[in-house]
Amino acid sequence: MTTILLARHGETDWNREGRFQGHADPPLNDAGRAQAAALADALAADGIAAVYSSDLRRAAQTAEIVAAHLGLPVRRHRGLREIDVGSWSGLTRAEVEQRFPDGFARWLHGDVGHDGETREQLTRRVHAAVLEIAGAHAGQRVLVVTHGGAIRALQRVVLGEPLAALGNCATTTFVLVDGALSRLD
């Protein structure tokens, strides 16, 4: 059994301001760095064998803080990126609602609404990346630092629907058994 501990990246100023980040690359803020340090402390005795992250800065910085504490390198994987939100990137919900009212209304009802990546594209990309990572670490415990949308995409694959969004540096655990992911926690 391979255990995949998924962690959402630490806070950015855009998180605090309620901005859609997508593939934009804002760094962690001071609170995000503190969250990552607390995550590192929490995982110190957790038997993590490898650390992976999205190649976007907020996830990579979170992973680097944790990995330094664990004495491990970080392996960046583009497949772990957040959903591409297209022209919504950098906008607040209010700005999106004003500029793209039809898309915003669809988004509120569970559709994507923006002109970026579809949920299906995100799900295929993230699921393939996590299966690849798990396959490279059979029987080990691996930390994967990624994004809220990516985690929710995996939850859709495993559970049929996503759970409530994780807070910054919160975790959820999946296991790979006989080539299939299931939720552990």
KOLMIDO-465841 format. One line per field, with one value per atom (N, C-alpha, C, O): atom name; x, y, z; residue number from 0; residue in one letter. Coordinates in steps of 0.05 Angstrom, whole numbers, padded with zeros to 5 digits. Atoms other than C-alpha are relative to their C-alpha. Layout:
BEGIN
name: (CA; ...)
X: (X; ...)
Y: (Y; ...)
Z: (Z; ...)
resi: (NUM; ...)
resn: (A; ...)
END
This chain:
BEGIN
name: (N; CA; C; O; N; CA; C; O; N; CA; C; O; N; CA; C; O; N; CA; C; O; N; CA; C; O; N; CA; C; O; N; CA; C; O; N; CA; C; O; N; CA; C; O; N; CA; C; O; N; CA; C; O; N; CA; C; O; N; CA; C; O; N; CA; C; O; N; CA; C; O; N; CA; C; O; N; CA; C; O; N; CA; C; O; N; CA; C; O; N; CA; C; O; N; CA; C; O; N; CA; C; O; N; CA; C; O; N; CA; C; O; N; CA; C; O; N; CA; C; O; N; CA; C; O; N; CA; C; O; N; CA; C; O; N; CA; C; O; N; CA; C; O; N; CA; C; O; N; CA; C; O; N; CA; C; O; N; CA; C; O; N; CA; C; O; N; CA; C; O; N; CA; C; O; N; CA; C; O; N; CA; C; O; N; CA; C; O; N; CA; C; O; N; CA; C; O; N; CA; C; O; N; CA; C; O; N; CA; C; O; N; CA; C; O; N; CA; C; O; N; CA; C; O; N; CA; C; O; N; CA; C; O; N; CA; C; O; N; CA; C; O; N; CA; C; O; N; CA; C; O; N; CA; C; O; N; CA; C; O; N; CA; C; O; N; CA; C; O; N; CA; C; O; N; CA; C; O; N; CA; C; O; N; CA; C; O; N; CA; C; O; N; CA; C; O; N; CA; C; O; N; CA; C; O; N; CA; C; O; N; CA; C; O; N; CA; C; O; N; CA; C; O; N; CA; C; O; N; CA; C; O; N; CA; C; O; N; CA; C; O; N; CA; C; O; N; CA; C; O; N; CA; C; O; N; CA; C; O; N; CA; C; O; N; CA; C; O; N; CA; C; O; N; CA; C; O; N; CA; C; O; N; CA; C; O; N; CA; C; O; N; CA; C; O; N; CA; C; O; N; CA; C; O; N; CA; C; O; N; CA; C; O; N; CA; C; O; N; CA; C; O; N; CA; C; O; N; CA; C; O; N; CA; C; O; N; CA; C; O; N; CA; C; O; N; CA; C; O; N; CA; C; O; N; CA; C; O; N; CA; C; O; N; CA; C; O; N; CA; C; O; N; CA; C; O; N; CA; C; O; N; CA; C; O; N; CA; C; O; N; CA; C; O; N; CA; C; O; N; CA; C; O; N; CA; C; O; N; CA; C; O; N; CA; C; O; N; CA; C; O; N; CA; C; O; N; CA; C; O; N; CA; C; O; N; CA; C; O; N; CA; C; O; N; CA; C; O; N; CA; C; O; N; CA; C; O; N; CA; C; O; N; CA; C; O; N; CA; C; O; N; CA; C; O; N; CA; C; O; N; CA; C; O; N; CA; C; O; N; CA; C; O; N; CA; C; O; N; CA; C; O; N; CA; C; O; N; CA; C; O; N; CA; C; O; N; CA; C; O; N; CA; C; O; N; CA; C; O; N; CA; C; O; N; CA; C; O; N; CA; C; O; N; CA; C; O; N; CA; C; O; N; CA; C; O; N; CA; C; O; N; CA; C; O; N; CA; C; O; N; CA; C; O; N; CA; C; O; N; CA; C; O; N; CA; C; O; N; CA; C; O; N; CA; C; O; N; CA; C; O; N; CA; C; O; N; CA; C; O; N; CA; C; O; N; CA; C; O; N; CA; C; O; N; CA; C; O; N; CA; C; O; N; CA; C; O; N; CA; C; O; N; CA; C; O; N; CA; C; O; N; CA; C; O; N; CA; C; O; N; CA; C; O; N; CA; C; O; N; CA; C; O; N; CA; C; O; N; CA; C; O; N; CA; C; O; N; CA; C; O; N; CA; C; O; N; CA; C; O; N; CA; C; O; N; CA; C; O; N; CA; C; O; N; CA; C; O; N; CA; C; O; N; CA; C; O; N; CA; C; O)
X: (00017; 00000; 00018; 00036; -00014; 00027; -00019; -00042; 00016; 00003; 00008; 00031; -00004; -00005; -00013; -00038; 00010; -00012; -00001; 00020; 00003; -00040; -00002; -00018; 00001; -00028; -00005; 00006; 00004; -00055; 00022; 00031; -00021; -00003; -00007; -00030; 00004; 00006; -00013; -00016; 00015; -00030; 00017; 00041; -00012; -00014; -00017; -00039; 00016; -00036; -00026; -00047; 00024; -00084; -00021; -00044; 00020; -00116; -00014; -00038; 00011; -00125; -00020; -00040; 00016; -00155; -00023; -00040; 00021; -00201; 00003; -00017; -00005; -00169; 00003; 00015; -00004; -00172; 00030; 00040; -00029; -00100; 00005; 00021; -00005; -00102; 00029; 00043; -00029; -00035; 00017; 00041; -00016; -00014; 00019; 00015; -00022; 00047; 00007; 00031; -00007; 00041; 00015; 00010; -00015; 00089; -00016; -00037; 00011; 00072; 00004; 00023; -00004; 00061; 00011; 00016; -00011; 00086; -00017; -00007; 00018; 00024; 00004; 00004; -00004; 00035; 00026; 00027; -00026; 00108; -00003; 00009; 00005; 00086; -00016; -00011; 00016; 00033; 00017; 00014; -00018; 00086; 00018; 00024; -00018; 00132; -00015; -00004; 00017; 00075; -00005; -00005; 00004; 00061; 00025; 00024; -00026; 00135; 00003; 00011; -00001; 00133; -00019; -00012; 00021; 00069; 00009; 00001; -00008; 00101; 00027; 00036; -00027; 00169; 00004; 00025; -00002; 00157; -00019; -00026; 00021; 00108; 00010; -00006; -00010; 00155; -00002; -00004; 00002; 00152; 00026; 00048; -00023; 00197; 00008; 00031; -00005; 00190; -00019; -00041; 00016; 00163; -00002; 00018; 00006; 00130; -00016; -00030; 00017; 00098; -00007; 00007; 00006; 00064; 00024; 00040; -00022; 00113; -00006; 00011; 00007; 00076; 00012; 00013; -00017; 00114; -00013; 00001; 00012; 00063; 00001; 00005; -00002; 00063; 00029; 00035; -00028; 00137; 00013; 00029; -00011; 00154; -00009; 00006; 00011; 00109; 00015; 00024; -00014; 00141; 00029; 00040; -00028; 00211; 00004; 00023; -00001; 00198; -00003; 00012; 00005; 00171; 00023; 00033; -00021; 00224; 00026; 00041; -00025; 00281; 00000; 00020; 00003; 00255; 00003; 00013; -00002; 00251; 00026; 00031; -00026; 00319; -00004; 00011; 00006; 00288; 00000; -00004; 00003; 00291; -00029; -00046; 00027; 00229; 00001; 00019; 00002; 00209; -00025; -00048; 00022; 00166; -00013; 00001; 00015; 00112; -00022; -00040; 00019; 00073; -00028; -00047; 00027; 00015; -00016; -00040; 00013; 00000; -00011; -00020; 00009; -00017; -00030; -00046; 00028; -00082; -00014; 00000; 00015; -00137; 00007; 00010; -00004; -00123; -00027; -00045; 00025; -00177; -00002; -00020; 00001; -00162; -00001; 00016; 00001; -00183; -00010; -00011; 00007; -00207; 00024; 00022; -00025; -00135; 00005; 00006; -00006; -00121; -00024; -00021; 00025; -00193; -00013; -00010; 00016; -00235; -00027; -00034; 00027; -00304; -00017; -00032; 00016; -00336; 00008; -00010; -00009; -00294; -00009; -00017; 00009; -00310; -00030; -00040; 00029; -00384; -00007; -00026; 00006; -00382; 00008; -00007; -00010; -00340; -00011; -00014; 00009; -00366; -00025; -00024; 00023; -00436; -00012; -00020; 00011; -00459; 00018; 00009; -00019; -00396; 00000; 00002; 00001; -00399; -00024; -00022; 00025; -00471; 00004; -00005; -00005; -00450; 00018; 00014; -00019; -00392; -00014; -00008; 00014; -00438; -00017; -00023; 00016; -00480; 00016; 00005; -00016; -00421; 00014; 00028; -00014; -00398; 00026; 00030; -00025; -00330; -00005; 00004; 00007; -00355; 00022; 00015; -00022; -00286; 00010; 00001; -00010; -00248; 00027; 00042; -00024; -00191; -00004; -00019; 00001; -00183; -00027; -00039; 00025; -00244; 00007; 00030; -00004; -00254; 00009; 00026; -00009; -00246; 00029; 00043; -00028; -00179; 00017; 00037; -00014; -00156; 00001; 00022; 00002; -00180; 00018; 00033; -00018; -00145; 00029; 00045; -00028; -00080; 00009; 00030; -00008; -00078; 00000; 00018; 00002; -00101; 00023; 00035; -00023; -00048; 00026; 00043; -00025; 00006; 00002; 00024; -00001; -00013; 00004; 00019; -00005; -00016; 00029; 00041; -00029; 00053; 00018; 00036; -00016; 00081; -00003; 00017; 00005; 00049; 00014; 00025; -00014; 00076; 00030; 00042; -00029; 00146; 00008; 00032; -00006; 00141; -00017; -00029; 00016; 00108; 00006; 00029; -00003; 00096; 00010; 00015; -00010; 00120; -00021; -00044; 00017; 00089; 00012; 00035; -00010; 00094; -00017; -00042; 00013; 00077; -00002; 00018; 00005; 00046; -00013; -00035; 00010; 00038; -00012; 00002; 00014; -00013; -00020; -00015; 00019; -00075; -00028; -00034; 00027; -00146; -00016; -00029; 00015; -00176; 00011; -00005; -00012; -00127; -00009; -00015; 00008; -00145; -00030; -00038; 00029; -00220; -00004; -00022; 00002; -00209; 00005; -00009; -00006; -00178; -00023; -00030; 00023; -00236; -00023; -00037; 00021; -00284; 00005; -00013; -00007; -00246; -00006; -00018; 00001; -00244; -00028; -00038; 00025; -00309; -00025; -00047; 00022; -00352; -00008; -00022; 00006; -00357; 00021; 00032; -00020; -00309; -00012; -00036; 00008; -00311; 00003; 00010; -00004; -00308; 00029; 00047; -00027; -00247; 00018; 00010; -00019; -00185; 00012; 00015; -00014; -00153; 00029; 00039; -00028; -00083; 00017; 00014; -00017; -00033; -00015; -00004; 00015; -00089; 00006; 00015; -00007; -00081; -00023; -00042; 00019; -00121; 00017; 00037; -00017; -00095; -00015; -00038; 00010; -00105; 00020; 00044; -00017; -00077; -00004; -00025; 00001; -00061; 00002; 00022; 00001; -00081; -00009; -00030; 00006; -00080; -00006; -00025; 00003; -00074; -00022; -00027; 00023; -00134; 00004; 00013; -00001; -00136; -00025; -00047; 00023; -00181; 00007; 00031; -00005; -00188; 00005; -00010; -00007; -00156; -00012; -00021; 00010; -00179; -00029; -00040)
Y: (-00024; 00000; 00025; 00027; -00025; 00068; 00022; 00023; -00021; 00128; 00027; 00034; -00027; 00196; 00020; 00021; -00021; 00253; 00026; 00036; -00024; 00312; 00024; 00024; -00024; 00381; 00024; 00026; -00025; 00447; 00019; 00019; -00019; 00501; 00020; 00023; -00022; 00557; 00024; 00026; -00024; 00623; 00019; 00023; -00022; 00677; 00025; 00023; -00025; 00749; -00003; 00008; 00003; 00729; -00017; -00013; 00016; 00676; 00019; 00019; -00019; 00730; 00019; 00027; -00020; 00778; -00013; 00001; 00014; 00724; 00001; 00002; -00002; 00726; -00028; -00046; 00025; 00669; -00002; 00017; 00002; 00643; -00016; -00008; 00016; 00587; -00005; -00013; 00004; 00583; 00025; 00024; -00023; 00652; -00010; -00031; 00011; 00647; 00018; 00025; -00016; 00690; -00017; -00040; 00014; 00672; -00003; 00010; 00001; 00652; 00027; 00041; -00023; 00709; -00010; -00034; 00008; 00709; -00021; -00040; 00020; 00671; -00027; -00048; 00025; 00619; -00014; -00038; 00012; 00609; -00012; -00033; 00011; 00600; -00025; -00044; 00024; 00550; -00024; -00046; 00021; 00511; -00010; -00034; 00009; 00510; -00017; -00037; 00016; 00484; -00027; -00047; 00026; 00430; -00017; -00041; 00015; 00411; -00012; -00035; 00011; 00404; -00023; -00043; 00021; 00362; -00026; -00047; 00024; 00315; -00011; -00030; 00007; 00309; -00030; -00041; 00029; 00238; -00017; -00039; 00013; 00217; -00021; -00033; 00020; 00173; 00007; -00011; -00009; 00214; -00009; -00003; 00010; 00182; 00018; 00019; -00018; 00234; 00023; 00021; -00024; 00304; 00009; 00013; -00011; 00327; 00025; 00030; -00024; 00393; 00008; 00000; -00014; 00430; 00018; 00025; -00017; 00472; 00030; 00047; -00028; 00536; 00007; -00009; -00010; 00578; -00005; -00013; 00003; 00576; -00028; -00033; 00028; 00500; -00008; -00022; 00007; 00493; 00012; -00001; -00012; 00542; -00015; -00019; 00016; 00504; -00026; -00034; 00026; 00438; 00003; -00014; -00004; 00466; 00005; -00005; -00004; 00489; -00027; -00033; 00025; 00421; -00019; -00032; 00019; 00381; 00007; -00011; -00008; 00421; -00011; -00020; 00010; 00402; -00030; -00042; 00029; 00329; -00010; -00034; 00008; 00329; -00014; -00032; 00013; 00310; 00021; 00045; -00019; 00342; 00002; -00014; -00004; 00369; -00007; 00002; 00007; 00340; 00015; 00009; -00015; 00388; -00015; -00027; 00015; 00360; 00019; 00027; -00018; 00404; -00011; 00005; 00012; 00356; 00006; 00001; -00006; 00378; 00029; 00037; -00028; 00450; 00002; -00016; -00007; 00484; 00002; 00003; -00004; 00490; 00027; 00047; -00025; 00543; 00014; 00004; -00015; 00596; 00020; 00037; -00018; 00634; 00029; 00038; -00029; 00706; 00008; 00032; -00006; 00701; 00003; 00013; 00000; 00697; 00028; 00048; -00025; 00751; 00017; 00037; -00015; 00774; -00010; -00034; 00009; 00773; -00010; -00007; 00010; 00741; 00023; 00021; -00023; 00810; 00010; 00017; -00008; 00828; -00019; -00011; 00020; 00763; 00003; 00002; -00003; 00772; 00025; 00024; -00024; 00842; -00003; 00005; 00002; 00825; -00024; -00023; 00024; 00755; -00011; -00033; 00009; 00750; -00027; -00042; 00026; 00690; -00023; -00042; 00020; 00651; -00003; -00025; 00001; 00670; -00015; -00030; 00014; 00646; -00030; -00046; 00029; 00579; -00011; -00033; 00009; 00574; -00004; -00023; 00002; 00586; -00025; -00036; 00024; 00527; -00025; -00046; 00024; 00479; -00004; -00024; 00002; 00490; 00016; 00031; -00015; 00518; 00030; 00046; -00028; 00583; 00017; 00037; -00016; 00610; -00012; -00033; 00008; 00604; -00015; -00016; 00015; 00563; -00030; -00038; 00029; 00489; -00010; 00003; 00012; 00445; -00017; -00024; 00018; 00404; -00027; -00040; 00026; 00341; 00000; -00020; -00002; 00364; 00001; -00013; -00001; 00382; -00028; -00037; 00026; 00315; -00020; -00035; 00019; 00274; 00005; -00013; -00008; 00313; -00007; -00019; 00004; 00310; -00030; -00039; 00028; 00238; -00015; -00032; 00014; 00215; 00007; -00011; -00008; 00254; -00015; -00025; 00013; 00224; -00030; -00042; 00029; 00153; -00005; -00024; 00002; 00164; 00002; -00014; -00004; 00189; -00025; -00035; 00023; 00132; -00025; -00041; 00023; 00081; 00000; -00021; -00002; 00107; -00004; -00005; 00003; 00098; -00022; -00017; 00022; 00031; -00006; -00009; 00007; 00017; 00023; 00019; -00022; 00086; 00021; 00019; -00023; 00149; 00024; 00031; -00023; 00209; 00024; 00023; -00026; 00282; 00013; 00015; -00014; 00317; 00027; 00028; -00026; 00392; 00012; 00015; -00008; 00418; 00022; 00039; -00022; 00463; -00010; -00034; 00008; 00463; -00013; -00033; 00011; 00451; -00028; -00045; 00026; 00394; -00022; -00044; 00019; 00361; -00007; -00031; 00005; 00369; -00018; -00034; 00017; 00337; -00029; -00047; 00028; 00275; -00010; -00034; 00009; 00273; -00008; -00027; 00007; 00272; -00028; -00043; 00026; 00212; -00022; -00042; 00020; 00174; -00003; -00025; 00000; 00194; 00006; 00002; -00007; 00215; 00029; 00040; -00028; 00286; 00012; -00003; -00012; 00335; 00006; 00009; -00008; 00350; 00030; 00043; -00029; 00419; 00006; -00010; -00009; 00458; -00001; 00006; 00001; 00447; 00028; 00044; -00024; 00506; -00001; -00023; 00000; 00527; -00017; -00014; 00020; 00473; -00022; -00036; 00023; 00426; -00024; -00021; 00024; 00354; -00020; -00018; 00022; 00294; -00024; -00019; 00023; 00223; -00020; -00026; 00021; 00174; -00023; -00019; 00023; 00105; -00012; -00011; 00014; 00067; -00030; -00039; 00029; -00006; -00013; -00006; 00014; -00051; 00020; 00015; -00020; 00010; 00019; 00036; -00018; 00047; 00017; 00007; -00018; 00107; -00002; -00006; -00002; 00108; 00019; 00024; -00020; 00158; -00015; -00034; 00013; 00139; 00014; 00001; -00014; 00194; 00008; 00021)
Z: (00000; 00000; 00000; 00016; 00002; -00020; 00011; 00004; -00012; 00021; -00012; -00013; 00011; -00012; 00019; 00021; -00017; 00037; -00017; -00025; 00016; -00002; 00019; 00038; -00015; 00026; -00018; -00040; 00015; 00001; 00008; 00030; -00004; -00006; 00022; 00030; -00020; 00046; -00013; -00037; 00008; 00042; -00017; -00012; 00016; -00010; 00005; 00016; -00003; -00010; -00017; -00010; 00017; -00067; 00014; 00011; -00015; -00022; 00020; 00022; -00020; 00031; -00013; -00001; 00014; -00020; -00016; -00027; 00014; -00050; -00030; -00044; 00029; -00119; -00011; 00001; 00015; -00169; -00008; -00021; 00006; -00176; -00025; -00042; 00023; -00226; -00005; 00013; 00007; -00262; 00006; 00001; -00009; -00236; 00022; 00033; -00017; -00192; 00024; 00027; -00023; -00129; 00021; 00024; -00020; -00073; 00026; 00030; -00027; -00002; 00014; 00009; -00018; 00047; 00027; 00030; -00026; 00119; 00013; 00025; -00012; 00143; -00014; -00001; 00015; 00088; 00007; 00009; -00009; 00108; 00028; 00034; -00027; 00181; -00001; 00014; 00003; 00159; -00010; 00000; 00010; 00120; 00022; 00023; -00022; 00180; 00020; 00030; -00018; 00224; -00012; 00002; 00014; 00172; 00002; 00007; -00003; 00173; 00028; 00030; -00027; 00248; 00004; 00017; -00003; 00245; -00014; -00006; 00016; 00193; 00007; -00005; -00006; 00226; 00005; -00003; -00007; 00251; -00015; -00006; 00015; 00198; -00021; -00035; 00018; 00157; -00029; -00046; 00028; 00093; -00015; -00005; 00016; 00040; -00023; -00032; 00023; -00015; 00001; 00012; 00001; -00026; -00029; -00043; 00027; -00091; 00003; 00023; 00000; -00109; -00028; -00047; 00025; -00164; -00006; 00012; 00008; -00203; 00005; 00000; -00006; -00183; 00027; 00045; -00023; -00132; 00027; 00046; -00026; -00076; 00011; 00035; -00008; -00074; 00004; 00023; -00002; -00087; 00025; 00038; -00024; -00031; 00025; 00044; -00022; 00017; 00002; 00024; 00000; -00003; 00009; 00023; -00007; 00004; 00030; 00041; -00029; 00075; 00015; 00033; -00012; 00094; -00005; 00013; 00008; 00056; 00014; 00021; -00014; 00087; 00029; 00039; -00028; 00156; 00001; 00020; 00001; 00134; -00011; -00011; 00012; 00100; -00027; -00034; 00026; 00032; -00022; -00017; 00022; -00037; -00008; -00001; 00012; -00072; -00029; -00044; 00029; -00139; -00010; -00001; 00011; -00179; -00023; -00039; 00021; -00224; -00011; 00004; 00013; -00273; 00001; 00001; -00001; -00271; 00025; 00026; -00025; -00200; 00002; 00023; 00000; -00220; 00006; 00004; -00003; -00202; -00027; -00047; 00025; -00254; -00012; 00002; 00015; -00307; -00001; -00014; 00000; -00295; -00022; -00022; 00023; -00359; 00008; 00024; -00004; -00359; 00028; 00035; -00027; -00287; 00018; 00041; -00016; -00262; 00012; -00003; -00013; -00211; 00008; 00022; -00006; -00205; 00026; 00032; -00023; -00142; -00010; -00034; 00007; -00142; -00010; -00029; 00008; -00146; -00028; -00043; 00026; -00206; -00022; -00043; 00019; -00241; -00004; -00027; 00002; -00226; -00018; -00033; 00015; -00256; -00029; -00047; 00027; -00318; -00016; -00040; 00013; -00332; 00014; 00026; -00016; -00302; -00007; 00011; 00008; -00343; 00010; 00021; -00009; -00328; 00031; 00041; -00030; -00254; 00009; 00028; -00007; -00250; -00004; 00013; 00005; -00281; 00021; 00031; -00020; -00232; 00027; 00041; -00025; -00173; 00001; 00022; 00001; -00197; -00006; -00014; 00003; -00202; -00026; -00030; 00026; -00274; 00002; 00021; 00000; -00292; -00004; 00012; 00005; -00322; -00013; -00026; 00011; -00343; -00026; -00035; 00026; -00408; 00002; -00018; -00004; -00379; -00004; -00021; 00001; -00367; 00010; 00028; -00010; -00357; 00025; 00030; -00024; -00293; -00009; 00005; 00010; -00334; -00007; -00001; 00007; -00361; 00025; 00027; -00026; -00290; 00013; 00022; -00013; -00263; -00013; 00001; 00015; -00317; 00006; 00011; -00004; -00308; 00028; 00032; -00028; -00232; 00008; 00021; -00006; -00227; -00012; 00002; 00012; -00276; 00015; 00018; -00015; -00238; 00026; 00033; -00026; -00171; -00004; 00012; 00005; -00200; -00007; 00001; 00008; -00231; 00025; 00028; -00024; -00165; 00019; 00029; -00017; -00125; -00011; 00004; 00012; -00175; 00003; 00004; -00004; -00165; 00029; 00035; -00029; -00089; 00013; 00034; -00010; -00078; 00029; 00037; -00028; -00004; 00017; 00041; -00016; 00018; 00006; -00004; -00007; 00047; -00014; -00009; 00017; 00000; 00006; 00007; -00002; 00011; -00027; -00041; 00025; -00049; 00007; 00017; -00006; -00041; -00026; -00046; 00024; -00091; 00007; 00024; -00002; -00095; 00007; 00003; -00008; -00071; -00023; -00018; 00023; -00140; -00008; -00016; 00006; -00153; 00020; 00012; -00021; -00087; -00004; -00002; 00005; -00102; -00024; -00025; 00024; -00170; 00007; -00002; -00009; -00137; 00016; 00014; -00016; -00088; -00019; -00012; 00019; -00148; -00012; -00015; 00011; -00177; 00020; 00014; -00020; -00112; 00013; 00018; -00015; -00078; -00017; -00007; 00017; -00136; 00002; -00016; -00003; -00110; 00019; 00036; -00018; -00076; 00028; 00031; -00027; -00002; 00002; -00017; -00004; 00028; -00005; -00001; 00007; 00006; 00025; 00047; -00022; 00049; 00004; -00014; -00007; 00085; -00009; -00015; 00007; 00069; 00020; 00044; -00014; 00091; 00015; 00031; -00010; 00110; -00017; -00040; 00015; 00089; -00001; 00014; 00003; 00066; -00010; -00023; 00006; 00056; -00018; -00014; 00018; -00001; 00000; 00006; 00002; -00010; -00028; -00040; 00026; -00074; 00007; 00017; -00004; -00070; -00026; -00037; 00026; -00132; -00022; -00038; 00022; -00177; 00002; -00016; -00004; -00149; 00025; 00046; -00023; -00103; 00017; 00006; -00018; -00042; 00022; 00028; -00022; 00015; 00026; 00033; -00025; 00080; 00024; 00043; -00024; 00127; -00003; 00015)
resi: (0; 0; 0; 0; 1; 1; 1; 1; 2; 2; 2; 2; 3; 3; 3; 3; 4; 4; 4; 4; 5; 5; 5; 5; 6; 6; 6; 6; 7; 7; 7; 7; 8; 8; 8; 8; 9; 9; 9; 9; 10; 10; 10; 10; 11; 11; 11; 11; 12; 12; 12; 12; 13; 13; 13; 13; 14; 14; 14; 14; 15; 15; 15; 15; 16; 16; 16; 16; 17; 17; 17; 17; 18; 18; 18; 18; 19; 19; 19; 19; 20; 20; 20; 20; 21; 21; 21; 21; 22; 22; 22; 22; 23; 23; 23; 23; 24; 24; 24; 24; 25; 25; 25; 25; 26; 26; 26; 26; 27; 27; 27; 27; 28; 28; 28; 28; 29; 29; 29; 29; 30; 30; 30; 30; 31; 31; 31; 31; 32; 32; 32; 32; 33; 33; 33; 33; 34; 34; 34; 34; 35; 35; 35; 35; 36; 36; 36; 36; 37; 37; 37; 37; 38; 38; 38; 38; 39; 39; 39; 39; 40; 40; 40; 40; 41; 41; 41; 41; 42; 42; 42; 42; 43; 43; 43; 43; 44; 44; 44; 44; 45; 45; 45; 45; 46; 46; 46; 46; 47; 47; 47; 47; 48; 48; 48; 48; 49; 49; 49; 49; 50; 50; 50; 50; 51; 51; 51; 51; 52; 52; 52; 52; 53; 53; 53; 53; 54; 54; 54; 54; 55; 55; 55; 55; 56; 56; 56; 56; 57; 57; 57; 57; 58; 58; 58; 58; 59; 59; 59; 59; 60; 60; 60; 60; 61; 61; 61; 61; 62; 62; 62; 62; 63; 63; 63; 63; 64; 64; 64; 64; 65; 65; 65; 65; 66; 66; 66; 66; 67; 67; 67; 67; 68; 68; 68; 68; 69; 69; 69; 69; 70; 70; 70; 70; 71; 71; 71; 71; 72; 72; 72; 72; 73; 73; 73; 73; 74; 74; 74; 74; 75; 75; 75; 75; 76; 76; 76; 76; 77; 77; 77; 77; 78; 78; 78; 78; 79; 79; 79; 79; 80; 80; 80; 80; 81; 81; 81; 81; 82; 82; 82; 82; 83; 83; 83; 83; 84; 84; 84; 84; 85; 85; 85; 85; 86; 86; 86; 86; 87; 87; 87; 87; 88; 88; 88; 88; 89; 89; 89; 89; 90; 90; 90; 90; 91; 91; 91; 91; 92; 92; 92; 92; 93; 93; 93; 93; 94; 94; 94; 94; 95; 95; 95; 95; 96; 96; 96; 96; 97; 97; 97; 97; 98; 98; 98; 98; 99; 99; 99; 99; 100; 100; 100; 100; 101; 101; 101; 101; 102; 102; 102; 102; 103; 103; 103; 103; 104; 104; 104; 104; 105; 105; 105; 105; 106; 106; 106; 106; 107; 107; 107; 107; 108; 108; 108; 108; 109; 109; 109; 109; 110; 110; 110; 110; 111; 111; 111; 111; 112; 112; 112; 112; 113; 113; 113; 113; 114; 114; 114; 114; 115; 115; 115; 115; 116; 116; 116; 116; 117; 117; 117; 117; 118; 118; 118; 118; 119; 119; 119; 119; 120; 120; 120; 120; 121; 121; 121; 121; 122; 122; 122; 122; 123; 123; 123; 123; 124; 124; 124; 124; 125; 125; 125; 125; 126; 126; 126; 126; 127; 127; 127; 127; 128; 128; 128; 128; 129; 129; 129; 129; 130; 130; 130; 130; 131; 131; 131; 131; 132; 132; 132; 132; 133; 133; 133; 133; 134; 134; 134; 134; 135; 135; 135; 135; 136; 136; 136; 136; 137; 137; 137; 137; 138; 138; 138; 138; 139; 139; 139; 139; 140; 140; 140; 140; 141; 141; 141; 141; 142; 142; 142; 142; 143; 143; 143; 143; 144; 144; 144; 144; 145; 145; 145; 145; 146; 146; 146; 146; 147; 147; 147; 147; 148; 148; 148; 148; 149; 149; 149; 149; 150; 150; 150; 150; 151; 151; 151; 151; 152; 152; 152; 152; 153; 153; 153; 153; 154; 154; 154; 154; 155; 155; 155; 155; 156; 156; 156; 156; 157; 157; 157; 157; 158; 158; 158; 158; 159; 159; 159; 159; 160; 160; 160; 160; 161; 161; 161; 161; 162; 162; 162; 162; 163; 163; 163; 163; 164; 164; 164; 164; 165; 165; 165; 165; 166; 166; 166; 166; 167; 167; 167; 167; 168; 168; 168; 168; 169; 169; 169; 169; 170; 170; 170; 170; 171; 171; 171; 171; 172; 172; 172; 172; 173; 173; 173; 173; 174; 174; 174; 174; 175; 175; 175; 175; 176; 176; 176; 176; 177; 177; 177; 177; 178; 178; 178; 178; 179; 179; 179; 179; 180; 180; 180; 180; 181; 181; 181; 181; 182; 182; 182; 182; 183; 183; 183; 183; 184; 184; 184; 184)
resn: (M; M; M; M; T; T; T; T; T; T; T; T; I; I; I; I; L; L; L; L; L; L; L; L; A; A; A; A; R; R; R; R; H; H; H; H; G; G; G; G; E; E; E; E; T; T; T; T; D; D; D; D; W; W; W; W; N; N; N; N; R; R; R; R; E; E; E; E; G; G; G; G; R; R; R; R; F; F; F; F; Q; Q; Q; Q; G; G; G; G; H; H; H; H; A; A; A; A; D; D; D; D; P; P; P; P; P; P; P; P; L; L; L; L; N; N; N; N; D; D; D; D; A; A; A; A; G; G; G; G; R; R; R; R; A; A; A; A; Q; Q; Q; Q; A; A; A; A; A; A; A; A; A; A; A; A; L; L; L; L; A; A; A; A; D; D; D; D; A; A; A; A; L; L; L; L; A; A; A; A; A; A; A; A; D; D; D; D; G; G; G; G; I; I; I; I; A; A; A; A; A; A; A; A; V; V; V; V; Y; Y; Y; Y; S; S; S; S; S; S; S; S; D; D; D; D; L; L; L; L; R; R; R; R; R; R; R; R; A; A; A; A; A; A; A; A; Q; Q; Q; Q; T; T; T; T; A; A; A; A; E; E; E; E; I; I; I; I; V; V; V; V; A; A; A; A; A; A; A; A; H; H; H; H; L; L; L; L; G; G; G; G; L; L; L; L; P; P; P; P; V; V; V; V; R; R; R; R; R; R; R; R; H; H; H; H; R; R; R; R; G; G; G; G; L; L; L; L; R; R; R; R; E; E; E; E; I; I; I; I; D; D; D; D; V; V; V; V; G; G; G; G; S; S; S; S; W; W; W; W; S; S; S; S; G; G; G; G; L; L; L; L; T; T; T; T; R; R; R; R; A; A; A; A; E; E; E; E; V; V; V; V; E; E; E; E; Q; Q; Q; Q; R; R; R; R; F; F; F; F; P; P; P; P; D; D; D; D; G; G; G; G; F; F; F; F; A; A; A; A; R; R; R; R; W; W; W; W; L; L; L; L; H; H; H; H; G; G; G; G; D; D; D; D; V; V; V; V; G; G; G; G; H; H; H; H; D; D; D; D; G; G; G; G; E; E; E; E; T; T; T; T; R; R; R; R; E; E; E; E; Q; Q; Q; Q; L; L; L; L; T; T; T; T; R; R; R; R; R; R; R; R; V; V; V; V; H; H; H; H; A; A; A; A; A; A; A; A; V; V; V; V; L; L; L; L; E; E; E; E; I; I; I; I; A; A; A; A; G; G; G; G; A; A; A; A; H; H; H; H; A; A; A; A; G; G; G; G; Q; Q; Q; Q; R; R; R; R; V; V; V; V; L; L; L; L; V; V; V; V; V; V; V; V; T; T; T; T; H; H; H; H; G; G; G; G; G; G; G; G; A; A; A; A; I; I; I; I; R; R; R; R; A; A; A; A; L; L; L; L; Q; Q; Q; Q; R; R; R; R; V; V; V; V; V; V; V; V; L; L; L; L; G; G; G; G; E; E; E; E; P; P; P; P; L; L; L; L; A; A; A; A; A; A; A; A; L; L; L; L; G; G; G; G; N; N; N; N; C; C; C; C; A; A; A; A; T; T; T; T; T; T; T; T; T; T; T; T; F; F; F; F; V; V; V; V; L; L; L; L; V; V; V; V; D; D; D; D; G; G; G; G; A; A; A; A; L; L; L; L; S; S; S; S; R; R; R; R; L; L; L; L; D; D; D; D)
END
